[in-house]
């Protein structure tokens, strides 16, 4: 709020974590906001007990002074600011108690001696338990994890199990297969330094698949900071669960369309919204009049789950409705979960999680049910499917945007960018302050929404021109209409500008870095290291076998490449294997590469440029390797 700079008090890490958790739960449609009419309930849930008239006065002040970025809504930052305002006025004398004494929270410190700051964090025990159980079930057979799994039944060893980085790499590959080349993972002779390399590889790879890792680094994971570990694990697991809720993976989703809808309408829906429609589709087919509107309060009595399980189960699965005969909700939830076990889908939930309506875990439970037993009839033909299936390029751009922390989460480029709001956030990251937010329509009125969204898109094009983007033939209407070719042209230039802006800021020369300088830098680095490889430009066919990238990695970090793993035949298969190794090794040394191996083998000049630019950026980051290596070697020698 306006008086924020006058506050003398601050929110602790625990309080912020609790506020964020409640905010996510209250954000029912996952658009990154809570409505002002929900403010009283939201404040109640984080421990601020206010009279109705006090909340109404707040809402009137917000509306009257237009204190929120989006009319009638609060984003997380604004909600935190309000909580800080109330805390500073001692409105909630019990706030700290509410945060730290909740039944399903436990206060934990870091898991290593390094964590000596004296800080503690609130950890949701149900998440700790659920994620540990999921890991045991899905990765318990992996021979590389025998020294770590199974995690104990209470999940307390979860944070220690993450410490060497191997498990985290495996979790990422389970959610998004082949993201990390296993040859890049350090599996033997694990010094602290080699564990740190694994954690860096996992963290940068998680960003490449769309995780937002702001304020998380490998040191945090090595220290076993529980709230950060759980937050990252949830993002990775969620991405894996949601990756199958697509027409490509499940063509039967087309059967969920209403009579007046097209495939594009399905693409515009969030995975959560699709799951809700899927649940209600099966409730209707089961002849049940009740409908599900959320995965919190609507599912606590297990009734919807019981009917859903019965409907999607085959006749030979022996799934029944016995749970509905039990009046005690927790006992009923247990019987319901026993039915889920018959479908091999008893994952993520305990009976208490059902009764408490824990959003994340119930969402994961339903997504897992969908992935294993969609129960949808595959249509004979889906008209227009080819034109809306996500391409590799689109997926890369979407992952990049989501890793930037944009709100709302981008599910489909052409609908989620059509109002301009995500584009403005990206412009603001590339060049802070460039967006005049007073010109931006953040909320859309029913009568003028089409014009307001178009005005946003026109302004987005104007901003691109300010940054010297090549936008000939691109108008705001094209973005608003979701014109694929022209939208992608703008997105590429946004990603290019972001990459080069990071590089220019790190170089700190006062001049923007241009692509010609990147090529020159690559060749200088290769020559200095005595490598034979050279790069002519980003269209150079020599890029296809991956060796230039591999040699550059070894030039940046001498001895990091195992050349026995590099293939030399030049076949398409061997080139792809080299490219996979190159991408993972680049991420392992800290290069935030979003490109895919195919971008190298097919010599896609746009994405190839970003690969080299990300590695060039490493030259301008303070080199802590020597310090870390000395410290880690010292630690290793002391432990021997």
Secondary structure, DSSP 8 states (H G I E B T S, - for coil): -TTGGG------HHHHHHHHHHHHHH-TT-SSEEEGGGHHHHHHHTT----HHHHHHHHHHHHHHT-SSSTTEEEHHHHHHHHHHHHHTT--TTHHHHHHS-TTEEEE--SSTT--S---EEEEHHHHHHHHHHHHHHHTT-GGGTTT-S--TT-TTHHHHHTTSHHHHHHHHHHSTTSS-GGGS--SS--HHHHHHHHHHHHHHHHHTT---TT--HHHHHTT-HHHHHHHHHHHHHHHHHTTSSTTT-GGGGGG--TT--HHHHHTS-HHHHHHHHHHHHHHHTT-------SSGGGTTSHHHHHHHHHHS-GGG----GGGG--SHHHHHHHHHHHHHHTT---S--HHHHHHT-HHHHHHHHHHHHHH-------S--TTHHHHS--HHHHHHHHHHHHTT-SS--SSHHHHTTTSHHHHHHHHHHSTT-S-GGGS--S--TTTHHHHHHHHHHHHHHHHHHTT---TT--HHHHHHT-HHHHHHHHHHHHHHHHHHHHHHHHTSSS---HHHHHHHHHHHHHHTT-------TT-GGGGGSHHHHHHHHHHSTT-S-GGG---S--HHHHHHHHHHHHHHHHHTT------HHHHHTT-HHHHHHHHHHHHHHTTS---HHHHHHHHHHHHHHH-
